[in-house]
């Protein structure tokens, strides 16, 4: 973003970044997505018996976010601030549900004795 600002400052007469879309993505969507990934990993590790299986299943959390990216690139999902805020609220609700679910499913002593 810094290089883009450097090269476009002369052409546009202003800095292109940061803008509202990037702010919504970086300040809302990225942290909420990271929380989602951690919570899904906790739930998966609480249910499987093997570390490798937990790692492989945990990597599947990338699929919904890749789908959102592809939908944004083909303009099926407009990348406007309003839609990004709506998506942030949806991910926040999912995070709250996953947090409650992970609290009920996580049992550290059982996980430590069951994993090989």
MOFENPE-V700167 format. One record per helix or strand. SS is the DSSP state (H for helix, E for strand). FROM is the first residue (numbers start at 1). LEN is the number of residues. If there is no record, write none. Layout:
ss:SS from:FROM len:LEN
ss:SS from:FROM len:LEN
This chain:
ss:H from:2 len:11
ss:H from:20 len:28
ss:H from:51 len:23
ss:H from:81 len:25
ss:H from:108 len:7
